[in-house]
């Protein structure tokens, strides 16, 4: 897992460096975009203590964001995510609300790849953030929070010049110490999370796909 994470991180950095250098040489209009997506999540088992274990797939994961493209290749976005997950059958009962805020760089990888059809878009995003964990029920007092780093890929299909439907796959890496004492971790979570969401990206200024033409 560690080696794969390092490999993915290196690829993200390389993609953003390429985008940055190419983006500086382009002068296309920038565009504001609003995004909303709904899907499922998979919390890492290492983030729980004792016999606590979450379901492999949990619903919902909700993402809301606002994105600004500096040019045709490089942009930034601020986004909010809400995730709910609960216990696996035959394990101690719990439910957890996982909320996060992130500021991320966005790379329009469509330009880098070159061979992608006009109405298809590929975007990479990565950046730091803050996670807040709120257990429910009997463990409601065991709140915790920590810094995170998030990275992911979006695959867009243009419905119109101003609207696209997209699939996002993201990994949220949590930077949190182990629970101390361990009993304070019951019903809480301090690990990583994988999310899969489907949503809409709406151009708030200009044309969504103009920069890809």
TIPAKE-124001 format. One record per residue (C-alpha): y, x, z; residue in one letter. Coordinates in steps of 0.05 Angstrom, whole numbers. Example, Ala and Ser with C-alpha at 12.3 -4.5 7.8 and 13.67 -1.06 7.14 Angstrom:
<recs>
REC        v        u        w   aa
REC      -90      246      156    A
REC      -21      273      143    S
</recs>
This chain:
<recs>
REC        v        u        w   aa
REC        0        0        0    X
REC       49       56       19    X
REC       37       94      -46    X
REC       46       31      -88    X
REC      110       14      -51    X
REC      138       84      -65    X
REC      119       77     -138    X
REC      154       10     -144    X
REC      215       36     -108    X
REC      220       95     -156    X
REC      214       48     -216    X
REC      270        4     -189    X
REC      316       64     -179    X
REC      302       90     -249    X
REC      315       21     -279    X
REC      382       15     -243    X
REC      404       86     -263    X
REC      389       70     -336    X
REC      426        4     -330    X
REC      486       36     -297    X
REC      495       90     -350    X
REC      485       42     -408    X
REC      528      -12     -375    X
REC      588       35     -369    X
REC      589       42     -445    X
REC      588      -33     -459    X
REC      647      -81     -455    X
REC      616     -151     -460    X
REC      645     -207     -418    X
REC      619     -215     -347    X
REC      588     -279     -322    X
REC      581     -316     -256    X
REC      513     -350     -244    X
REC      488     -396     -190    X
REC      413     -396     -173    X
REC      367     -442     -135    X
REC      291     -434     -130    X
REC      232     -464      -92    X
REC      163     -434      -81    X
REC      112     -404      -33    X
REC      106     -343       12    X
REC       54     -295       38    X
REC       72     -259      104    X
REC       36     -194      120    X
REC      -16     -199      174    X
REC       10     -134      205    X
REC       72     -171      228    X
REC       34     -212      280    X
REC        5     -194      349    X
REC      -62     -209      381    X
REC     -103     -264      349    X
REC      -45     -295      312    X
REC      -55     -301      237    X
REC      -16     -339      183    X
REC      -42     -376      122    X
REC      -44     -334       59    X
REC        1     -383       22    X
REC       55     -422       57    X
REC      107     -474       34    X
REC      166     -474       27    X
REC      206     -414        5    X
REC      277     -432      -15    X
REC      326     -384      -47    X
REC      400     -396      -61    X
REC      445     -344      -93    X
REC      508     -328     -130    X
REC      506     -272     -182    X
REC      561     -234     -219    X
REC      546     -190     -279    X
REC      594     -131     -286    X
REC      571     -124     -358    X
REC      511     -138     -402    X
REC      465      -94     -360    X
REC      487      -86     -288    X
REC      508     -137     -236    X
REC      503     -158     -163    X
REC      485     -219     -124    X
REC      488     -247      -54    X
REC      431     -293      -35    X
REC      401     -333       22    X
REC      327     -346       33    X
REC      291     -394       78    X
REC      215     -389       89    X
REC      167     -429      133    X
REC       97     -406      150    X
REC       44     -429      200    X
REC      -22     -410      231    X
REC      -89     -404      196    X
REC     -142     -454      218    X
REC     -180     -435      281    X
REC     -125     -387      305    X
REC      -71     -398      358    X
REC      -23     -453      334    X
REC       48     -433      313    X
REC      102     -444      261    X
REC      157     -395      243    X
REC      223     -402      206    X
REC      241     -338      169    X
REC      313     -335      145    X
REC      345     -277      107    X
REC      410     -256       75    X
REC      412     -201       22    X
REC      462     -164      -22    X
REC      428     -138      -84    X
REC      440     -100     -148    X
REC      416     -136     -211    X
REC      392     -101     -274    X
REC      384     -139     -340    X
REC      320     -104     -361    X
REC      318     -145     -425    X
REC      366      -95     -457    X
REC      324      -36     -433    X
REC      258      -65     -459    X
REC      287      -83     -526    X
REC      228     -123     -553    X
REC      237     -187     -511    X
REC      251     -251     -551    X
REC      322     -277     -550    X
REC      311     -336     -502    X
REC      269     -294     -454    X
REC      303     -252     -401    X
REC      275     -201     -352    X
REC      318     -182     -291    X
REC      303     -133     -235    X
REC      339     -139     -168    X
REC      338      -99     -104    X
REC      381      -89      -42    X
REC      388      -90       34    X
REC      392     -150       79    X
REC      382     -180      148    X
REC      323     -223      171    X
REC      323     -274      227    X
REC      258     -300      257    X
REC      254     -366      295    X
REC      186     -387      323    X
REC      178     -462      336    X
REC      140     -501      389    X
REC      113     -464      450    X
REC      141     -397      428    X
REC      212     -418      412    X
REC      242     -367      459    X
REC      213     -308      420    X
REC      268     -300      369    X
REC      275     -233      334    X
REC      317     -203      278    X
REC      317     -139      238    X
REC      343     -105      175    X
REC      305     -112      110    X
REC      302      -86       39    X
REC      284     -133      -18    X
REC      262     -121      -89    X
REC      236     -166     -144    X
REC      231     -186     -217    X
REC      256     -250     -250    X
REC      229     -277     -316    X
REC      277     -327     -349    X
REC      270     -377     -405    X
REC      335     -402     -434    X
REC      337     -478     -437    X
REC      409     -477     -463    X
REC      467     -428     -467    X
REC      485     -444     -395    X
REC      418     -458     -363    X
REC      352     -421     -354    X
REC      288     -435     -316    X
REC      260     -373     -282    X
REC      201     -346     -243    X
REC      216     -296     -187    X
REC      167     -250     -152    X
REC      198     -212      -93    X
REC      176     -167      -36    X
REC      215     -164       29    X
REC      204     -101       70    X
REC      222     -110      144    X
REC      250      -53      186    X
REC      229      -74      256    X
REC      199      -40      317    X
REC      134      -65      348    X
REC      142     -120      400    X
REC      153      -92      470    X
REC      121     -116      513    X
REC       69     -145      466    X
REC       71     -214      500    X
REC      141     -224      473    X
REC      112     -223      403    X
REC       68     -284      412    X
REC       85     -334      357    X
REC      136     -288      326    X
REC      135     -242      265    X
REC      163     -173      248    X
REC      129     -155      183    X
REC      137     -158      108    X
REC      134     -217       61    X
REC      116     -232      -12    X
REC      148     -293      -45    X
REC      136     -331     -110    X
REC      190     -381     -131    X
REC      209     -422     -192    X
REC      281     -444     -202    X
REC      343     -454     -244    X
REC      398     -404     -261    X
REC      463     -437     -282    X
REC      522     -402     -315    X
REC      586     -418     -277    X
REC      630     -381     -327    X
REC      618     -363     -399    X
REC      551     -366     -434    X
REC      487     -347     -399    X
REC      455     -315     -459    X
REC      517     -290     -495    X
REC      508     -220     -466    X
REC      438     -216     -495    X
REC      460     -230     -566    X
</recs>
